[in-house]
Amino acid sequence: MPTRALDILKTVYGYDAFRGPQARIVEHVIAGNNAFVLMPTGGGKSLCYQIPAIARPGMGLIVSPLLALMADQVAALRQVGVRAAALNSDLPPEERRALWSAIGSGELDLLYVAPETLLREGVLERLGRAQLSLIAIDEAHCLSQWGHDFRPSYRQLDVLAEAFPQTPRMALTATADEPTRAEILAHLRIAENDAFIAGFDRPNIRYAIAEKDNPRAQLKEFLRRHEGESGIVYCLSKRKTDETAAWLRSEGYEALAYHAGMDKAAREANQLRFQHGEAVIMVATIAFGMGIDKPDVRLVAHLDLPSSMEAYYQETGRAGRDGLPSEALMLYGPEDVALRARFIDESDAPDQRKRTERGKLDALLGLAETAGCRRQALLSYFGDHCEPCGNCDTCAEPPQLFDGTIAAQKALSCIYRTGERFGQAYIVDVLLGATNERIAGFGHDKISTFGIGTEHDSRLWRAILRQLIALRLVEVDLAGHGGLSIAPAGRDFLRDKPTLMLRVPPVRRARRGKVSASAAQSAVPEADRELFQMLRQKRLEIARLQNVPPYVIFHDKTLIELAAARPASRAEMANVPGVGEAKLDRYGPAFLSVIAENA
């Protein structure tokens, strides 16, 4: 590793050593080579292009998808003394002229730009007059037409290879399956031997998936474990987003809404409050998140089924970017499966794309209903692997399996004999032999499947039906008010009668009494917690004076290290990970004073 790169890592960023494949990537690019980097969120992708950009002559050009993400990264870089700026359409004319002047005179280390801005007439030509150290395309999966975040402007970035043939090109992403990776390499003309695949595992995230029972109660219980921490709650619709945010506020949380139907100014104001706050819950549609570099998000909850494994991985990956323990909870029910399938079927996409999307949905349902380790199932989808993780709900409480062959036959027969038009609750009532006016009115108390399922309770029957839907043995007709019908695979099952193992839903235990500390809070030794909170308060004061997010001052991880090390001098503080020279100069006295007062 060149001394220059290690020197930048230490003096600018405050770290003594690179992590994982960072050193190989940095050395590779400093030498003038192209690189494709697949690294999990929080794995340190940014350093892989920032350090070579600083080390090589000229200015690094960073293509980034969203203005908010660029603003976050520029603010963080300026805190550590790096000369960074963003070129975007929102810049006033005077600032734009000053920025072009700085670009022309070589005053910048890194320039961030959105693809749409980069491709405007004249921009590439003007950049061609500057000396570029490298070109990095962040969130490169947006280039793939098969990806969940496809952006047409990203497809046009292949012009960069023609415009700057001698400049090293980097493509970086945390989310790309094999077809997407191949597409990125081909379009950006990056060779396969320039690819660095660091894996997908985020071991600090605890994954949990549960049946929708009482979603608000389930969410409230989840949030109780994260008092005083920031999180994101994803909803599928704008209406549900607004209603959930309002309900959480009524429950005493600082909860904000974010969706495309909001006024732009209100949306941006909520995003700013989320970034600058330390205990804010953002309730959002999937329009929110990619542009957020907030490292201290401790929880991500999905109140509706995401669109794919890629979407689930990326959205849950917004938790715990700093590596501290965080949690992801997904709730789903039969109506979610039907709605997602309907979105696919009613789209204008070609048949091949629809088949691909159905396959992605099936993979996500497989994750939701797996009896094995969630992390293993998730990583397997991306061609990665791990041992049973011990940090997901199925590892913590392995689900009980039972031979559900007869139960499935009974459920399918009941759906058939009631006319394939009734919903889940009605089918369960018929199986259990419930006596009510509706069943009697339809004469379904006289059919052969009435009361044949009393060996199971209603909760298990709901779980059985949900699994039959996930296995595509049963279909849900949303237009028909959720009516269940037998899918072609279900008819094959009734004919062939293969053995079918199903899960018994775990028993939820009511939690009472004092809420224990979250996993992230427990990462701080009890003896250091009071000082840690005082350091957080000091950080918040400084951040508010500068009008920047607290995490661009110091990450929680650095504050934990400060609370543990309790440095008494500038020299001692310089040895704490995450404290570079610029931050030591700017913030050392303030934090050393807090530590001294609490020694």
C-alpha positions as CSV (number, residue, x, y, z in Angstrom):
1,M,0.0,0.0,0.0
2,P,1.5,3.4,-1.0
3,T,2.5,5.5,2.0
4,R,0.5,8.4,0.5
5,A,-2.8,6.4,0.8
6,L,-2.1,5.4,4.4
7,D,-1.1,8.9,5.3
8,I,-4.4,10.3,3.9
9,L,-6.3,7.6,5.8
10,K,-4.8,8.6,9.1
11,T,-4.4,12.4,8.8
12,V,-7.7,13.1,7.0
13,Y,-10.0,10.4,8.2
14,G,-8.4,9.4,11.5
15,Y,-8.0,5.6,10.9
16,D,-4.8,3.6,11.1
17,A,-5.7,0.7,8.8
18,F,-8.0,-0.1,5.8
19,R,-10.8,-2.6,6.2
20,G,-11.4,-5.6,4.1
21,P,-10.6,-5.1,0.4
22,Q,-10.3,-1.3,0.7
23,A,-6.5,-1.4,0.5
24,R,-6.4,-3.5,-2.6
25,I,-9.0,-1.3,-4.3
26,V,-7.3,2.0,-3.4
27,E,-3.9,0.7,-4.6
28,H,-5.5,-0.6,-7.8
29,V,-7.1,2.8,-8.7
30,I,-4.1,5.0,-7.6
31,A,-2.1,2.9,-10.1
32,G,-4.5,4.2,-12.8
33,N,-6.8,1.1,-13.2
34,N,-10.6,1.0,-13.6
35,A,-12.5,-0.8,-10.8
36,F,-16.0,-2.2,-10.1
37,V,-16.6,-2.3,-6.4
38,L,-19.5,-4.2,-4.8
39,M,-19.4,-3.6,-1.0
40,P,-22.2,-3.7,1.6
41,T,-23.6,-0.4,2.8
42,G,-21.4,0.8,5.7
43,G,-18.4,-1.2,4.3
44,G,-16.5,1.9,3.4
45,K,-17.1,2.3,-0.4
46,S,-16.7,6.1,-0.3
47,L,-13.1,5.8,0.9
48,C,-12.3,3.6,-2.1
49,Y,-12.8,6.5,-4.5
50,Q,-12.1,9.5,-2.1
51,I,-8.6,8.5,-1.2
52,P,-7.4,7.8,-4.8
53,A,-9.0,11.0,-5.9
54,I,-7.0,12.9,-3.3
55,A,-3.8,10.9,-3.9
56,R,-3.8,11.2,-7.7
57,P,-3.1,14.5,-9.5
58,G,-6.3,16.4,-10.5
59,M,-9.9,16.4,-9.3
60,G,-12.1,13.4,-8.7
61,L,-15.4,13.5,-10.5
62,I,-18.1,11.6,-8.6
63,V,-21.5,10.8,-10.2
64,S,-24.2,10.5,-7.6
65,P,-27.9,10.1,-8.0
66,L,-29.5,12.5,-5.6
67,L,-28.8,16.1,-4.4
68,A,-29.4,15.3,-0.8
69,L,-26.8,12.5,-0.9
70,M,-24.3,14.8,-2.6
71,A,-24.9,17.5,0.0
72,D,-24.3,15.0,2.8
73,Q,-21.1,13.8,1.4
74,V,-19.8,17.3,0.6
75,A,-20.5,18.4,4.1
76,A,-18.7,15.4,5.7
77,L,-15.7,15.9,3.4
78,R,-15.4,19.6,4.3
79,Q,-15.4,18.7,8.0
80,V,-12.2,16.6,7.5
81,G,-10.6,19.3,5.4
82,V,-11.1,17.9,1.9
83,R,-11.9,20.5,-0.8
84,A,-15.3,19.2,-2.1
85,A,-18.3,20.7,-3.9
86,A,-21.4,19.7,-5.8
87,L,-22.5,20.9,-9.2
88,N,-26.3,20.9,-9.6
89,S,-29.1,22.7,-11.1
90,D,-30.1,24.4,-7.8
91,L,-27.0,26.5,-7.6
92,P,-27.6,30.3,-8.0
93,P,-25.7,31.8,-11.0
94,E,-23.0,33.4,-8.9
95,E,-22.2,30.2,-7.0
96,R,-22.2,28.3,-10.3
97,R,-19.7,30.7,-11.9
98,A,-17.5,30.6,-8.7
99,L,-17.6,26.8,-8.8
100,W,-16.6,26.6,-12.5
101,S,-13.7,29.0,-11.7
102,A,-12.5,26.7,-8.9
103,I,-12.8,23.7,-11.2
104,G,-10.7,25.5,-13.9
105,S,-8.0,26.6,-11.4
106,G,-7.6,23.2,-9.8
107,E,-8.9,24.2,-6.4
108,L,-11.1,21.1,-5.8
109,D,-10.2,17.6,-4.6
110,L,-13.7,16.1,-5.4
111,L,-16.6,17.3,-7.5
112,Y,-20.0,15.6,-7.1
113,V,-22.5,15.8,-9.9
114,A,-25.9,14.2,-10.8
115,P,-26.0,12.3,-14.1
116,E,-28.6,14.6,-15.5
117,T,-26.4,17.6,-14.8
118,L,-23.3,15.9,-16.2
119,L,-25.1,15.1,-19.5
120,R,-26.3,18.6,-20.1
121,E,-24.9,20.3,-23.1
122,G,-21.4,21.7,-22.6
123,V,-20.8,20.2,-19.2
124,L,-18.6,17.3,-20.3
125,E,-16.7,19.6,-22.7
126,R,-15.9,22.0,-19.8
127,L,-14.9,19.2,-17.5
128,G,-12.6,18.0,-20.3
129,R,-10.5,21.1,-19.8
130,A,-9.9,20.1,-16.2
131,Q,-7.4,17.5,-15.0
132,L,-9.5,14.6,-13.6
133,S,-7.9,12.1,-11.2
134,L,-10.7,9.6,-11.6
135,I,-14.4,9.2,-12.4
136,A,-16.5,7.3,-9.8
137,I,-20.1,6.3,-10.5
138,D,-21.8,5.8,-7.2
139,E,-25.0,3.7,-6.9
140,A,-24.1,2.1,-10.2
141,H,-26.9,-0.4,-10.0
142,C,-29.2,2.5,-11.2
143,L,-27.7,1.8,-14.6
144,S,-29.3,-1.7,-14.9
145,Q,-32.6,-1.8,-16.7
146,W,-33.4,-4.9,-14.6
147,G,-32.7,-3.2,-11.3
148,H,-35.2,-1.8,-8.9
149,D,-33.7,1.7,-9.1
150,F,-33.2,2.0,-12.8
151,R,-32.6,5.6,-14.0
152,P,-32.4,6.2,-17.8
153,S,-29.7,8.9,-17.3
154,Y,-27.4,6.3,-15.8
155,R,-27.6,4.3,-19.1
156,Q,-26.0,7.2,-20.9
157,L,-22.9,7.3,-18.7
158,D,-21.1,5.0,-21.1
159,V,-20.1,8.2,-22.9
160,L,-17.6,8.8,-20.1
161,A,-15.4,6.0,-21.4
162,E,-15.2,7.8,-24.8
163,A,-14.9,11.3,-23.4
164,F,-12.1,10.4,-20.8
165,P,-10.5,7.2,-22.1
166,Q,-7.3,7.7,-20.0
167,T,-9.1,8.5,-16.7
168,P,-9.6,5.6,-14.3
169,R,-13.4,4.8,-14.0
170,M,-15.0,3.3,-10.9
171,A,-18.5,1.9,-10.5
172,L,-19.6,1.3,-6.9
173,T,-22.8,-0.3,-5.5
174,A,-24.0,-2.2,-2.5
175,T,-26.8,-3.9,-4.5
176,A,-26.3,-5.9,-7.7
177,D,-27.0,-9.5,-8.6
178,E,-24.9,-11.2,-11.2
179,P,-26.9,-10.0,-14.3
180,T,-26.8,-6.4,-13.0
181,R,-23.0,-6.7,-12.4
182,A,-22.4,-7.9,-15.9
183,E,-24.5,-5.1,-17.3
184,I,-22.6,-2.5,-15.3
185,L,-19.2,-3.8,-16.5
186,A,-20.3,-4.0,-20.1
187,H,-21.8,-0.5,-20.3
188,L,-18.9,1.3,-18.4
189,R,-16.2,-0.8,-20.2
190,I,-14.7,-2.2,-17.0
191,A,-13.0,-5.5,-17.3
192,E,-14.0,-8.5,-15.2
193,N,-10.5,-8.7,-13.6
194,D,-11.0,-5.1,-12.4
195,A,-14.0,-6.2,-10.3
196,F,-13.8,-6.3,-6.5
197,I,-16.7,-8.2,-4.9
198,A,-16.7,-7.8,-1.1
199,G,-19.9,-9.6,-0.3
200,F,-23.3,-8.5,0.9
201,D,-23.3,-9.4,4.6
202,R,-24.3,-6.8,7.1
203,P,-23.7,-8.7,10.3
204,N,-24.7,-5.8,12.6
205,I,-28.3,-5.9,11.3
206,R,-30.8,-8.2,13.0
207,Y,-33.5,-9.4,10.5
208,A,-37.0,-10.3,11.6
209,I,-40.1,-11.0,9.5
210,A,-43.6,-11.5,11.0
211,E,-47.2,-12.0,9.9
212,K,-49.3,-8.8,10.0
213,D,-51.5,-9.3,13.0
214,N,-52.0,-5.9,14.6
215,P,-49.4,-3.8,12.6
216,R,-49.5,-0.7,14.8
217,A,-49.2,-2.7,18.0
218,Q,-46.3,-4.7,16.4
219,L,-44.6,-1.5,15.3
220,K,-45.1,0.1,18.7
221,E,-43.4,-2.9,20.4
222,F,-40.5,-2.7,17.9
223,L,-40.0,1.0,18.6
224,R,-40.1,0.5,22.3
225,R,-36.7,-1.2,22.0
226,H,-35.2,1.9,20.3
227,E,-36.2,4.8,22.5
228,G,-34.2,7.9,21.7
229,E,-33.0,6.5,18.3
230,S,-33.6,7.3,14.7
231,G,-35.4,5.0,12.3
232,I,-37.3,4.6,9.0
233,V,-40.7,3.1,8.6
234,Y,-41.6,2.1,5.1
235,C,-45.2,2.1,3.8
236,L,-46.5,1.2,0.3
237,S,-49.0,4.1,-0.1
238,K,-48.9,7.8,0.5
239,R,-52.1,7.7,2.5
240,K,-50.7,5.0,4.8
241,T,-47.5,7.0,5.2
242,D,-49.4,10.1,6.3
243,E,-51.7,8.2,8.7
244,T,-48.8,6.2,10.3
245,A,-46.8,9.3,10.8
246,A,-49.8,11.1,12.4
247,W,-50.5,8.1,14.7
248,L,-46.8,7.9,15.8
249,R,-46.9,11.6,16.7
250,S,-50.0,11.0,18.8
251,E,-48.0,8.3,20.6
252,G,-45.3,10.7,21.5
253,Y,-42.7,10.1,18.8
254,E,-41.1,12.8,16.6
255,A,-42.4,11.2,13.4
256,L,-42.3,12.8,9.9
257,A,-43.8,11.8,6.6
258,Y,-42.0,11.6,3.2
259,H,-43.6,10.7,-0.1
260,A,-43.8,12.0,-3.7
261,G,-47.3,13.5,-3.1
262,M,-46.0,16.1,-0.7
263,D,-45.1,19.6,-1.5
264,K,-41.4,19.7,-2.4
265,A,-40.5,22.2,0.3
266,A,-42.3,20.2,3.0
267,R,-40.6,17.0,1.9
268,E,-37.1,18.6,2.0
269,A,-37.8,20.2,5.4
270,N,-38.7,16.8,6.8
271,Q,-35.6,15.2,5.3
272,L,-33.5,18.0,6.9
273,R,-35.1,17.4,10.3
274,F,-34.4,13.7,10.0
275,Q,-30.8,14.2,9.1
276,H,-30.2,16.7,11.8
277,G,-32.1,14.9,14.5
278,E,-31.1,12.1,16.8
279,A,-34.4,10.5,17.7
280,V,-36.6,11.1,14.6
281,I,-38.7,8.4,12.9
282,M,-39.2,9.0,9.2
283,V,-42.3,7.3,7.8
284,A,-41.8,7.1,4.0
285,T,-42.5,5.4,0.8
286,I,-39.5,3.9,-1.1
287,A,-38.9,7.4,-2.6
288,F,-36.9,8.1,0.6
289,G,-33.6,6.7,1.6
290,M,-31.1,6.4,-1.2
291,G,-30.1,10.0,-0.8
292,I,-29.5,9.7,2.9
293,D,-26.0,9.1,4.3
294,K,-27.2,9.1,7.9
295,P,-25.1,6.5,9.7
296,D,-27.0,6.3,13.0
297,V,-30.3,4.9,11.7
298,R,-31.0,2.1,14.3
299,L,-34.1,0.6,12.9
300,V,-35.9,0.0,9.6
301,A,-39.5,-1.3,9.6
302,H,-41.5,-2.4,6.6
303,L,-45.3,-2.2,7.2
304,D,-45.8,-3.6,3.7
305,L,-44.0,-6.1,1.5
306,P,-41.1,-4.5,-0.5
307,S,-41.0,-5.1,-4.3
308,S,-38.0,-7.5,-4.4
309,M,-35.0,-8.9,-2.5
310,E,-32.9,-6.1,-4.0
311,A,-35.3,-3.5,-2.6
312,Y,-35.5,-5.2,0.8
313,Y,-31.7,-5.5,1.0
314,Q,-31.1,-1.8,0.1
315,E,-33.9,-0.4,2.3
316,T,-32.9,-2.5,5.4
317,G,-29.3,-1.5,4.6
318,R,-30.1,2.1,5.5
319,A,-29.9,0.9,9.1
320,G,-26.6,0.8,11.0
321,R,-24.3,2.2,8.4
322,D,-21.8,3.0,11.2
323,G,-21.5,-0.7,12.0
324,L,-23.3,-0.5,15.4
325,P,-26.1,-3.0,16.1
326,S,-29.4,-2.2,14.3
327,E,-32.7,-4.0,13.6
328,A,-34.9,-4.6,10.6
329,L,-38.5,-5.7,10.9
330,M,-40.8,-6.6,8.0
331,L,-44.6,-7.3,8.4
332,Y,-46.6,-8.8,5.6
333,G,-49.8,-10.6,4.9
334,P,-51.7,-12.2,1.9
335,E,-53.0,-8.9,0.6
336,D,-49.4,-7.7,0.2
337,V,-48.5,-10.6,-2.0
338,A,-51.6,-10.1,-4.1
339,L,-50.9,-6.4,-4.5
340,R,-47.3,-6.9,-5.6
341,A,-48.4,-9.6,-8.1
342,R,-51.1,-7.2,-9.4
343,F,-48.5,-4.4,-9.9
344,I,-46.4,-6.8,-12.0
345,D,-49.3,-8.1,-14.0
346,E,-50.8,-4.7,-14.8
347,S,-47.5,-3.0,-15.7
348,D,-46.6,-2.2,-19.3
349,A,-43.4,-4.1,-19.0
350,P,-42.6,-6.8,-21.6
351,D,-43.4,-10.4,-20.7
352,Q,-39.7,-11.2,-20.1
353,R,-39.5,-8.4,-17.5
354,K,-42.7,-9.5,-15.9
355,R,-41.3,-13.1,-15.5
356,T,-38.2,-11.6,-14.0
357,E,-40.2,-9.5,-11.5
358,R,-42.4,-12.5,-10.6
359,G,-39.2,-14.5,-9.9
360,K,-37.9,-11.7,-7.6
361,L,-41.2,-11.6,-5.7
362,D,-41.1,-15.4,-5.3
363,A,-37.6,-15.1,-3.8
364,L,-38.7,-12.5,-1.4
365,L,-41.7,-14.6,-0.3
366,G,-39.2,-17.5,0.2
367,L,-37.2,-15.3,2.5
368,A,-40.4,-14.4,4.4
369,E,-41.5,-18.0,4.9
370,T,-38.1,-19.7,5.3
371,A,-37.6,-21.9,8.4
372,G,-33.8,-21.4,8.1
373,C,-31.5,-18.5,8.8
374,R,-32.8,-15.3,7.2
375,R,-29.3,-14.0,6.6
376,Q,-28.4,-17.2,4.7
377,A,-31.5,-17.0,2.5
378,L,-30.8,-13.3,1.8
379,L,-27.1,-13.7,1.0
380,S,-27.8,-16.8,-1.1
381,Y,-30.0,-14.8,-3.4
382,F,-27.0,-12.5,-4.2
383,G,-24.6,-15.5,-4.6
384,D,-23.0,-14.9,-1.2
385,H,-23.1,-17.3,1.8
386,C,-22.6,-17.4,5.6
387,E,-23.1,-19.8,8.5
388,P,-26.3,-19.6,10.5
389,C,-26.0,-16.1,11.9
390,G,-27.5,-16.2,15.3
391,N,-28.7,-12.6,14.7
392,C,-32.1,-13.1,13.0
393,D,-35.5,-14.2,14.4
394,T,-35.4,-17.7,13.0
395,C,-31.9,-18.3,14.5
396,A,-33.0,-16.9,17.8
397,E,-36.2,-18.9,17.9
398,P,-36.1,-21.7,15.2
399,P,-39.6,-22.2,13.8
400,Q,-41.3,-25.5,14.4
401,L,-42.2,-27.4,11.2
402,F,-45.0,-29.9,10.7
403,D,-46.3,-32.0,7.8
404,G,-48.9,-29.7,6.3
405,T,-49.8,-31.9,3.4
406,I,-53.3,-32.8,4.7
407,A,-53.9,-29.3,6.0
408,A,-53.1,-27.8,2.6
409,Q,-55.4,-30.3,0.9
410,K,-58.2,-29.3,3.3
411,A,-57.6,-25.6,2.7
412,L,-57.5,-25.9,-1.0
413,S,-60.7,-28.1,-1.0
414,C,-62.5,-25.6,1.1
415,I,-61.5,-22.7,-1.2
416,Y,-62.8,-24.8,-4.1
417,R,-66.1,-25.9,-2.5
418,T,-66.9,-22.3,-1.4
419,G,-66.6,-21.1,-5.0
420,E,-63.1,-19.6,-5.0
421,R,-64.4,-16.1,-4.2
422,F,-64.1,-15.7,-0.4
423,G,-61.3,-14.2,1.6
424,Q,-59.0,-15.7,4.2
425,A,-61.1,-15.0,7.3
426,Y,-64.2,-16.7,5.7
427,I,-62.2,-19.8,4.7
428,V,-60.8,-20.1,8.2
429,D,-64.3,-19.8,9.7
430,V,-65.7,-22.6,7.4
431,L,-62.7,-24.9,8.2
432,L,-63.3,-24.3,11.9
433,G,-67.1,-24.9,11.6
434,A,-68.1,-21.4,12.8
435,T,-71.8,-20.8,12.9
436,N,-72.8,-17.4,11.7
437,E,-75.4,-15.9,9.4
438,R,-73.1,-15.4,6.5
439,I,-72.0,-19.0,6.3
440,A,-75.5,-20.2,6.8
441,G,-76.8,-17.8,4.2
442,F,-74.5,-19.2,1.6
443,G,-75.2,-22.8,2.7
444,H,-71.6,-23.4,3.4
445,D,-72.5,-25.1,6.7
446,K,-73.7,-28.0,4.6
447,I,-70.6,-28.6,2.5
448,S,-68.1,-31.4,3.1
449,T,-65.3,-29.1,4.2
450,F,-67.4,-27.3,6.9
451,G,-65.7,-28.0,10.3
452,I,-63.0,-30.3,8.9
453,G,-60.1,-28.2,10.3
454,T,-60.8,-28.1,14.0
455,E,-57.4,-29.8,14.7
456,H,-55.8,-26.3,14.2
457,D,-56.7,-22.9,15.6
458,S,-57.5,-19.9,13.6
459,R,-54.0,-18.5,13.9
460,L,-52.3,-21.6,12.5
461,W,-54.9,-21.7,9.6
462,R,-54.1,-18.1,8.7
463,A,-50.4,-19.1,8.7
464,I,-51.1,-22.1,6.5
465,L,-53.1,-20.0,4.0
466,R,-50.3,-17.3,4.0
467,Q,-47.7,-20.0,3.2
468,L,-49.9,-21.5,0.4
469,I,-50.1,-18.0,-1.1
470,A,-46.3,-17.6,-0.8
471,L,-45.8,-21.0,-2.5
472,R,-48.2,-19.8,-5.3
473,L,-50.6,-22.7,-4.6
474,V,-53.3,-20.0,-3.9
475,E,-54.0,-16.7,-5.5
476,V,-55.6,-13.6,-4.1
477,D,-57.9,-11.5,-6.1
478,L,-57.7,-7.9,-4.9
479,A,-60.3,-6.7,-7.3
480,G,-62.6,-9.3,-5.8
481,H,-62.1,-8.0,-2.3
482,G,-59.4,-10.5,-1.4
483,G,-61.0,-13.6,-2.6
484,L,-58.9,-16.8,-2.6
485,S,-58.7,-19.1,-5.6
486,I,-56.6,-22.2,-6.4
487,A,-53.6,-21.4,-8.6
488,P,-52.5,-23.9,-11.3
489,A,-49.7,-25.1,-9.0
490,G,-52.4,-25.7,-6.4
491,R,-54.4,-27.9,-8.7
492,D,-51.2,-29.9,-9.4
493,F,-50.7,-30.3,-5.7
494,L,-54.2,-31.6,-5.2
495,R,-53.6,-34.1,-8.0
496,D,-50.1,-35.3,-7.0
497,K,-50.3,-34.9,-3.2
498,P,-46.6,-34.3,-2.5
499,T,-45.4,-34.0,1.1
500,L,-45.5,-30.3,2.2
501,M,-43.7,-29.1,5.3
502,L,-45.1,-25.9,6.7
503,R,-44.1,-23.6,9.6
504,V,-45.9,-23.2,12.8
505,P,-46.1,-19.4,13.6
506,P,-44.1,-18.4,16.6
507,V,-46.0,-17.5,19.8
508,R,-45.7,-13.8,20.5
509,R,-45.1,-13.1,24.2
510,A,-46.4,-9.9,25.7
511,R,-43.6,-7.7,27.0
512,R,-44.2,-5.9,30.3
513,G,-42.2,-3.7,32.6
514,K,-39.1,-1.7,31.9
515,V,-37.7,-1.7,28.4
516,S,-34.2,-3.0,28.2
517,A,-31.5,-1.1,26.3
518,S,-31.4,-1.6,22.6
519,A,-28.5,-3.6,21.1
520,A,-26.9,-0.3,20.0
521,Q,-27.2,1.2,23.4
522,S,-25.8,-1.9,25.0
523,A,-22.7,-1.5,22.8
524,V,-21.7,1.3,25.2
525,P,-20.3,-0.2,28.5
526,E,-22.4,0.9,31.4
527,A,-19.5,2.8,33.0
528,D,-19.2,4.9,29.8
529,R,-22.8,5.7,29.1
530,E,-23.1,8.9,31.0
531,L,-20.0,10.4,29.4
532,F,-21.2,9.1,26.0
533,Q,-24.5,10.9,26.3
534,M,-22.6,14.1,27.3
535,L,-20.4,13.8,24.3
536,R,-23.5,13.4,22.1
537,Q,-25.0,16.5,23.6
538,K,-21.8,18.5,22.9
539,R,-21.9,17.1,19.3
540,L,-25.5,18.2,18.9
541,E,-24.7,21.7,20.2
542,I,-21.8,22.1,17.7
543,A,-23.9,20.7,14.8
544,R,-26.7,23.1,15.4
545,L,-24.4,26.1,15.5
546,Q,-23.1,24.9,12.0
547,N,-26.4,23.8,10.7
548,V,-25.1,20.3,9.8
549,P,-26.1,16.8,10.8
550,P,-24.5,15.7,14.1
551,Y,-22.9,12.7,12.4
552,V,-20.6,14.8,10.2
553,I,-18.9,16.1,13.4
554,F,-18.3,12.6,14.7
555,H,-20.0,9.2,14.3
556,D,-21.5,7.5,17.4
557,K,-18.7,4.9,17.0
558,T,-16.1,7.6,17.5
559,L,-17.9,9.0,20.6
560,I,-18.0,5.5,22.1
561,E,-14.3,5.2,21.6
562,L,-13.8,8.7,23.2
563,A,-15.9,7.7,26.2
564,A,-13.9,4.5,26.6
565,A,-10.4,6.0,26.1
566,R,-11.1,9.3,28.0
567,P,-8.1,11.1,26.3
568,A,-6.6,13.8,28.5
569,S,-4.6,15.6,25.7
570,R,-4.6,16.4,22.0
571,A,-2.0,13.7,21.4
572,E,-4.1,11.0,23.1
573,M,-7.3,12.1,21.3
574,A,-5.4,11.8,18.0
575,N,-5.1,8.1,18.6
576,V,-8.9,7.6,18.7
577,P,-10.3,6.1,15.5
578,G,-12.3,8.6,13.4
579,V,-10.4,11.7,14.7
580,G,-8.3,13.2,11.8
581,E,-6.2,16.3,12.0
582,A,-8.8,18.7,10.8
583,K,-11.4,17.5,13.3
584,L,-8.8,17.5,16.0
585,D,-8.0,21.1,15.4
586,R,-11.7,22.1,15.2
587,Y,-13.3,20.0,17.9
588,G,-10.5,18.7,20.1
589,P,-10.7,21.4,22.8
590,A,-14.5,21.2,23.1
591,F,-14.6,17.4,23.5
592,L,-11.5,17.2,25.7
593,S,-13.2,19.7,28.0
594,V,-16.3,17.6,28.4
595,I,-14.1,14.5,29.1
596,A,-12.0,16.4,31.7
597,E,-15.1,17.7,33.5
598,N,-16.3,14.1,33.8
599,A,-13.0,12.4,34.6
